[in-house]
Amino acid sequence: MKNILSGLLIVSAGCVSLFSCSGDSDNGGGASISKQDVLKNYANIAYENYKKAYDDAVVLETAITTFTANPSQVNFDDAKSKWKIARESYGTTEAFRFADGPIDNAEGPEGLLNAWPLDENYIDYVNLAPNAGIINNPGLYPTIDKAVLEGLNEQQDDKSISVGYHAIEFLLWGQDLTAPSANLPGQRPYTDYLTSGGTAANQARRAAYLNACADLLTDNLAYLVDQWKVGGTYRNTFLAMPVDDALKNVYLGIVTLITAELPDERMHTALVNMDQEDEHSCFSDNTHRDIALNLQGVINIYRGNYGAVNGPSLEDLVRLKSNSVYQNTEISLDEAVFKVDEILIPFDMAISGGPNSTEGAKVAAARLQLKDFGANLLAGATKLGITVN
């Protein structure tokens, strides 16, 4: 997986409370906000967000189990609907990545959850290759279970993804072979899972594969929930860190996502290549939600709220330290939301004409605005005594 902006350096501010620190000429004044309280609230958001992602993944797994036990169009459509719901809660957790936390450190499960781009023919049949993939090679892979699939993930290269949200997505939708103008996702038939009179081959193995992927998904999300819960191993480690080191990780996560991973890897590459194969959720045509949710995850952390959690935030720290930077960040944030909302749906249609087309220009404008938002976040970090290089 990509480790963008690794090695960013933090210079410690050397104080815990903004009330006790010397302010700038445009200091907004007001009550003290403890950096430690901001970090505790961040940990609460991480727990609640991963818990919601886990709960939604459990519902997805149940829908998949129901479908594979009784393949029908109704059950198939329900499983796909539950996948989209599960992506809603997971999408905002991406703001916790790149922060040296339990999702993306050496032992982290990120590569088993959201790894992409995915080489479809590593898993199953693709257009003009009906016998491709692990599913259609029982001689080489006689057993399909969680341990086997986890071991095969990224075994050949970083595109040989065998598990995670996008593997499940491909198994539900199949390749998107329609023209972007058709406004259709992948058209895999539910009969690929019928063991009697079904389409494609190895239907039972395909069902076993889908079930194993869904089970692994909940396993790995449960691990993250346990890490961030009160008393959890990583939560304890995080809250015991020097406050400015912990704030470094917080800023590193949101800034990397909003200035590099999202605008460059997930938007610009697909736009300049004009290729729907490069979009994040290319099988389901759900990429527009990925983009919006990744942005929302950064906003959640900056403003210190998610669901029922609402507490001291980076926004509070910045507002007390520099009202002008706070105001600039608010304007940039709102503009980022606006420009992302302007992107044509589905994303593959928006990118089909490239960056110089009318719709492609909107994608390009949103990309630059995300970077501008990130630059304002960095300005706020600087005001707090944190330098990100």
VEXSEKE-761336 format. One record per residue (C-alpha): x, y, z; residue in one letter. Coordinates in steps of 0.05 Angstrom, whole numbers, padded with zeros to 5 digits, always signed. Layout:
BEGIN
XYZa...
END
This chain:
BEGIN
+00000+00000+00000m+00022+00071-00013k+00055+00108+00045n+00046+00180+00022i+00080+00237+00058l+00116+00189+00105s+00170+00221+00146g+00133+00286+00161l+00167+00323+00218l+00134+00355+00278i+00165+00410+00319v+00134+00408+00388s+00096+00469+00412a+00116+00454+00483g+00050+00470+00518c-00013+00431+00532v-00065+00486+00539s-00075+00542+00490l-00097+00586+00547f-00027+00581+00576s+00009+00591+00510c+00027+00659+00482s-00021+00676+00426g-00014+00712+00359d-00037+00783+00346s-00102+00755+00319d-00113+00708+00377n-00188+00696+00384g-00184+00692+00460g-00234+00653+00500g-00232+00595+00547a-00176+00544+00551s-00179+00483+00507i-00136+00425+00529s-00098+00389+00473k-00105+00325+00513q-00181+00333+00513d-00178+00342+00437v-00139+00277+00432l-00189+00241+00476k-00245+00265+00432n-00207+00242+00371y-00201+00173+00402a-00275+00173+00416n-00290+00190+00344i-00243+00135+00320a-00278+00084+00363y-00348+00105+00344e-00332+00108+00270n-00299+00039+00269y-00356+00011+00311k-00406+00037+00261k-00365+00008+00204a-00363-00059+00240y-00438-00059+00254d-00453-00044+00181d-00404-00099+00159a-00441-00149+00203v-00506-00131+00168v-00470-00139+00101l-00443-00207+00121e-00512-00229+00142t-00541-00207+00075a-00485-00243+00038i-00497-00307+00078t-00571-00303+00062t-00557-00293-00011f-00506-00349-00019t-00552-00397+00018a-00611-00378-00025n-00588-00343-00090p-00643-00299-00118s-00647-00231-00150q-00680-00202-00088v-00626-00228-00042n-00572-00207-00091f-00598-00136-00094d-00602-00134-00018d-00530-00155-00011a-00508-00100-00059k-00550-00049-00022s-00518-00070+00044k-00448-00064+00013w-00463+00009-00005k-00488+00022+00065i-00425-00009+00094a-00382+00036+00050r-00416+00097+00080e-00389+00085+00150s-00322+00058+00127y-00309+00116+00080g-00301+00166+00136t-00252+00122+00173t-00201+00134+00118e-00183+00199+00155a-00150+00156+00209f-00103+00126+00158r-00031+00151+00148f-00031+00170+00222a+00015+00114+00247d-00045+00081+00280g-00071+00010+00283p-00103+00012+00214i-00040+00027+00174d+00020+00009+00217n+00063-00053+00205a+00011-00099+00237e-00050-00062+00212g-00105-00094+00170p-00113-00037+00118e-00088-00081+00062g-00141-00132+00079l-00197-00080+00081l-00193-00026+00028n-00134-00045-00017a-00139-00023-00089w-00133-00021-00149p-00155-00093-00156l-00135-00140-00212d-00202-00174-00224e-00175-00235-00259n-00135-00252-00196y-00202-00270-00164i-00252-00292-00217d-00269-00294-00290y-00265-00231-00331v-00285-00213-00401n-00252-00261-00452l-00221-00301-00395a-00275-00348-00367p-00227-00391-00328n-00187-00336-00294a-00177-00328-00220g-00172-00365-00155i-00244-00386-00159i-00235-00421-00226n-00170-00457-00207n-00189-00512-00158p-00126-00550-00176g-00080-00496-00150l-00128-00472-00096y-00168-00532-00073p-00191-00498-00010t-00225-00430-00005i-00228-00403+00066d-00206-00342+00105k-00136-00365+00119a-00122-00383+00046v-00150-00317+00019l-00114-00275+00070e-00049-00310+00051g-00061-00296-00022l-00073-00221-00013n-00020-00181-00050e+00020-00245-00059q+00041-00230-00131q+00041-00154-00130d+00002-00096-00100d-00056-00107-00149k-00065-00180-00132s-00119-00163-00081i-00158-00223-00057s-00200-00195+00000v-00233-00132+00027g-00289-00085+00007y-00268-00083-00066h-00261-00158-00073a-00333-00164-00046i-00354-00108-00093e-00326-00145-00153f-00359-00210-00132l-00426-00174-00127l-00424-00129-00188w-00371-00159-00234g-00333-00117-00284q-00364-00052-00308d-00360-00064-00383l-00412-00013-00403t-00395+00055-00432a-00396+00111-00380p-00453+00144-00417s-00497+00083-00402a-00495+00102-00328n-00493+00029-00307l-00449-00007-00257p-00423-00078-00268g-00477-00127-00290q-00457-00193-00258r-00519-00238-00256p-00540-00269-00191y-00541-00336-00228t-00466-00338-00222d-00481-00366-00153y-00534-00418-00173l-00506-00488-00167t-00561-00516-00211s-00571-00484-00279g-00526-00425-00261g-00482-00382-00303t-00406-00383-00303a-00370-00442-00271a-00351-00460-00199n-00412-00428-00169q-00403-00461-00101a-00330-00438-00097r-00353-00367-00115r-00402-00369-00058a-00350-00395-00010a-00303-00340-00032y-00355-00286-00021l-00372-00313+00048n-00300-00316+00069a-00287-00245+00047c-00347-00220+00086a-00324-00257+00148d-00254-00229+00142l-00282-00159+00136l-00317-00164+00203t-00257-00197+00235d-00211-00140+00216n-00259-00085+00234l-00270-00118+00302a-00195-00114+00312y-00197-00039+00300l-00256-00030+00347v-00218-00066+00401d-00156-00023+00390q-00195+00042+00398w-00244+00023+00453k-00235+00051+00523v-00178+00010+00551g-00158-00014+00482g-00084-00026+00467t-00074+00029+00416y-00120+00079+00450r-00078+00073+00513n-00014+00081+00473t-00041+00141+00435f-00066+00178+00497l-00001+00165+00533a+00041+00198+00478m+00068+00269+00487p+00009+00312+00464v+00045+00344+00405d+00069+00277+00380d-00002+00252+00382a-00026+00315+00347l+00027+00303+00295k-00005+00236+00279n-00075+00267+00276v-00052+00320+00227y-00010+00271+00188l-00071+00228+00176g-00119+00282+00153i-00069+00322+00113v-00042+00262+00076t-00111+00240+00056l-00136+00308+00035i-00074+00334-00001t-00046+00271-00033a-00083+00205-00029e-00153+00230-00046l-00139+00285-00097p-00080+00252-00131d-00086+00176-00126e-00161+00171-00125r-00182+00229-00170m-00126+00257-00214h-00100+00189-00238t-00169+00168-00262a-00182+00236-00292l-00119+00241-00334v-00124+00169-00356n-00198+00177-00371m-00205+00105-00348d-00260+00078-00303q-00213+00021-00284e-00174+00073-00243d-00233+00097-00201e-00238+00074-00130h-00304+00036-00132s-00305+00021-00206c-00350-00041-00205f-00408-00009-00168s-00401+00062-00193d-00398+00085-00121n-00335+00127-00128t-00372+00193-00118h-00390+00170-00048r-00318+00149-00033d-00294+00219-00049i-00348+00254-00009a-00340+00208+00050l-00264+00214+00052n-00272+00290+00055l-00326+00283+00108q-00279+00240+00150g-00228+00296+00151v-00282+00346+00169i-00306+00302+00226n-00237+00300+00256i-00223+00374+00246y-00290+00394+00277r-00289+00340+00331g-00356+00308+00317n-00383+00242+00291y-00452+00215+00307g-00465+00226+00381a-00393+00247+00394v-00382+00322+00397n-00324+00351+00436g-00260+00392+00436p-00229+00395+00368s-00172+00418+00324l-00220+00472+00300e-00226+00497+00372d-00151+00499+00380l-00141+00537+00316v-00197+00586+00330r-00167+00604+00397l-00098+00611+00368k-00113+00649+00304s-00181+00674+00283n-00157+00691+00213s-00131+00620+00200v-00195+00593+00229y-00238+00635+00182q-00196+00617+00121n-00202+00544+00138t-00277+00549+00145e-00283+00582+00077i-00237+00530+00045s-00275+00473+00078l-00342+00497+00053d-00315+00507-00017e-00286+00437-00017a-00354+00407+00000v-00387+00450-00053f-00338+00431-00108k-00341+00356-00091v-00417+00360-00094d-00411+00390-00164e-00376+00328-00192i-00421+00291-00242l-00449+00223-00220i-00426+00171-00237p-00353+00188-00231f-00334+00147-00293d-00377+00194-00335m-00345+00255-00302a-00275+00232-00321i-00292+00204-00390s-00274+00268-00427g-00210+00282-00389g-00189+00344-00350p-00205+00393-00407n-00277+00371-00414s-00333+00408-00379t-00345+00354-00327e-00271+00336-00322g-00256+00408-00305a-00303+00402-00245k-00264+00342-00220v-00199+00381-00230a-00228+00440-00193a-00251+00396-00135a-00182+00365-00132r-00148+00432-00126l-00197+00455-00073q-00183+00394-00031l-00110+00412-00034k-00127+00483-00014d-00166+00457+00046f-00106+00416+00064g-00061+00477+00059a-00107+00513+00108n-00105+00454+00155l-00029+00458+00153l-00032+00533+00168a-00072+00516+00230g-00022+00464+00251a+00033+00516+00243t-00004+00563+00289k-00005+00507+00341l+00070+00500+00335g+00068+00439+00290i+00108+00442+00226t+00091+00390+00173v+00142+00383+00117n
END
